[in-house]
Amino acid sequence: MEKQETFLFIRAAAIIIKDNKLLTARNAGSPHYTIGGRIEINETSEEAVIREIYEETGYTLEIDRLVYINERFIEVDGQKCHEIVFYYLMKNNIDINIQDGCFTDQAPTETLHWLPIDSLAKTDLVPPFLRIKSFDDIVGIEHIISKEY
């Protein structure tokens, strides 16, 4: 069977903020990224983001609202990918106690990190639009298209 030129990847991701810091995940040597993952068949994007947060942090958080839909045109392992990501702002939960550098369910390669929001512009963070967004005044749902190849 011949390899397809482009594939579609649909994900849900969480924007978790505490003490003016954004929770991210990271594999050694890779950029930071928000917690999230693939939406399974017969699973809503809301269900997927809740599941992914639990799998990666051990916490069950509540959704505040959908804030971004990002269509990214990227390359993954030399193959073109059209990725669609639903970004959910999670409700502020002061009870979460996630230590910087702790492992996710993908241990020993993936760790969690709290990044100060005021220094995101200087951080290796994907997708790039997250580096310049203000999370204080999000109004409505923003559709962002990123052509990265």
DRENLUM-659917 format. One record per residue (C-alpha): residue number from 0; x, y, z. Coordinates in nm, 4 decimals. Layout:
% residues N
  num         u         v         w
  NUM         X         Y         Z
...
This chain:
% residues 149
  num         u         v         w
    0    0.0000    0.0000    0.0000
    1    0.1279    0.3457   -0.0904
    2    0.1846    0.6055    0.1823
    3   -0.0664    0.8924    0.1788
    4    0.0759    1.2343    0.1053
    5   -0.1185    1.4105    0.3831
    6   -0.2937    1.2824    0.6939
    7   -0.5493    1.4397    0.9277
    8   -0.4944    1.4515    1.3035
    9   -0.7657    1.5822    1.5392
   10   -0.6703    1.6706    1.8960
   11   -0.8002    1.8402    2.2085
   12   -0.5676    2.0447    2.4303
   13   -0.5891    2.2175    2.7669
   14   -0.4871    2.5642    2.8714
   15   -0.4245    2.5238    3.2440
   16   -0.3190    2.8385    3.4262
   17   -0.2204    2.8726    3.7902
   18   -0.0348    3.1604    3.9574
   19    0.0148    3.3319    3.6189
   20    0.1885    3.0221    3.4771
   21    0.0866    2.7907    3.1917
   22    0.1168    2.4150    3.2397
   23    0.3044    2.2488    2.9543
   24    0.4539    1.9108    2.8757
   25    0.7863    1.8419    2.7115
   26    1.0045    1.5597    2.5877
   27    1.3782    1.6090    2.6283
   28    1.5104    1.8185    2.3419
   29    1.1671    1.9129    2.2085
   30    0.9610    2.2309    2.2406
   31    0.7041    2.2725    2.5168
   32    0.3393    2.1994    2.4284
   33    0.0062    2.2042    2.6063
   34   -0.1417    1.8918    2.7594
   35   -0.3705    1.7100    2.5200
   36   -0.3948    1.4401    2.2626
   37   -0.5866    1.2602    1.9946
   38   -0.9649    1.2565    2.0063
   39   -1.0781    0.8953    1.9968
   40   -1.3621    0.7678    1.7751
   41   -1.7020    0.8395    1.9402
   42   -1.5379    1.0755    2.1908
   43   -1.6180    1.4474    2.1999
   44   -1.3362    1.6996    2.2146
   45   -1.4534    1.7905    2.5674
   46   -1.4329    1.4281    2.6804
   47   -1.0917    1.3939    2.5178
   48   -0.9384    1.6953    2.6928
   49   -1.0681    1.5809    3.0329
   50   -0.9299    1.2289    2.9696
   51   -0.5931    1.3562    2.8491
   52   -0.5526    1.5868    3.1508
   53   -0.6282    1.2960    3.3840
   54   -0.3900    1.0600    3.2016
   55   -0.1053    1.3127    3.2027
   56   -0.1528    1.4746    3.5461
   57   -0.3783    1.2518    3.7581
   58   -0.6246    1.5409    3.8028
   59   -0.9828    1.5690    3.6806
   60   -1.0346    1.9334    3.5856
   61   -1.3423    2.1160    3.4605
   62   -1.3668    2.3030    3.1338
   63   -1.4317    2.6749    3.1465
   64   -1.4797    2.7119    2.7690
   65   -1.3484    2.6512    2.4202
   66   -1.1158    2.9395    2.3281
   67   -0.9160    2.8445    2.0171
   68   -0.9516    2.6181    1.7180
   69   -0.6145    2.5824    1.5503
   70   -0.5664    2.4335    1.2062
   71   -0.1976    2.3575    1.1616
   72   -0.0410    2.2461    0.8379
   73    0.2802    2.0807    0.9550
   74    0.5227    1.8020    0.8698
   75    0.5455    1.4976    1.0946
   76    0.8210    1.2455    1.0204
   77    0.8507    1.3778    0.6641
   78    0.4786    1.3512    0.5971
   79    0.2397    1.6455    0.5572
   80   -0.0214    1.6699    0.8309
   81   -0.3380    1.8774    0.8656
   82   -0.3833    1.8981    1.2420
   83   -0.6987    2.0408    1.3984
   84   -0.6773    2.1211    1.7692
   85   -0.9566    2.2340    2.0019
   86   -0.8028    2.4382    2.2869
   87   -1.0022    2.4526    2.6100
   88   -0.9409    2.6998    2.8893
   89   -0.9782    2.5027    3.2097
   90   -1.1453    2.6399    3.5222
   91   -0.9047    2.7863    3.7720
   92   -0.8329    2.5176    4.0274
   93   -0.6046    2.6273    4.3083
   94   -0.6032    2.2750    4.4509
   95   -0.3862    2.1284    4.1754
   96   -0.0378    2.0572    4.3007
   97    0.1749    1.9544    4.0055
   98    0.5474    1.9808    4.0634
   99    0.7611    2.1309    3.7896
  100    0.9531    1.8535    3.6141
  101    0.7315    1.5650    3.7261
  102    0.6594    1.2850    3.4809
  103    0.3394    1.2288    3.2835
  104    0.1946    0.8908    3.1885
  105    0.4561    0.8914    2.9119
  106    0.7438    0.8628    3.1638
  107    1.0400    0.8555    3.1494
  108    1.0423    1.0785    2.8412
  109    0.7704    1.3395    2.9065
  110    0.7688    1.5886    3.1937
  111    0.5387    1.8707    3.3064
  112    0.6469    2.2322    3.3424
  113    0.4932    2.5578    3.4667
  114    0.5974    2.8403    3.2331
  115    0.5547    3.2036    3.3404
  116    0.3012    3.3582    3.1047
  117    0.4967    3.6837    3.0799
  118    0.7954    3.4992    2.9275
  119    0.6131    3.2735    2.6772
  120    0.7297    3.4886    2.3852
  121    1.0885    3.3762    2.4583
  122    0.9967    3.0090    2.5117
  123    1.0247    2.7242    2.2633
  124    0.6497    2.6532    2.2629
  125    0.4262    2.4970    1.9990
  126    0.2058    2.5939    1.8395
  127    0.3751    2.9306    1.7923
  128    0.0567    3.1376    1.8353
  129    0.0506    3.0501    2.2071
  130    0.3700    3.2513    2.2593
  131    0.1931    3.5814    2.1888
  132   -0.1579    3.5297    2.3265
  133   -0.2889    3.7030    2.6346
  134   -0.4905    3.4593    2.8423
  135   -0.6429    3.7393    3.0522
  136   -0.8866    3.8774    2.7983
  137   -0.9990    3.5870    2.5815
  138   -1.3344    3.6721    2.4248
  139   -1.5240    3.4225    2.2110
  140   -1.3577    3.1485    2.0090
  141   -1.0678    3.2338    1.7812
  142   -0.9960    3.0261    1.4699
  143   -0.6237    3.0271    1.3946
  144   -0.4725    2.8848    1.0755
  145   -0.1007    2.8078    1.0804
  146    0.0736    2.7024    0.7584
  147    0.4077    2.5773    0.8826
  148    0.5351    2.3928    0.5735
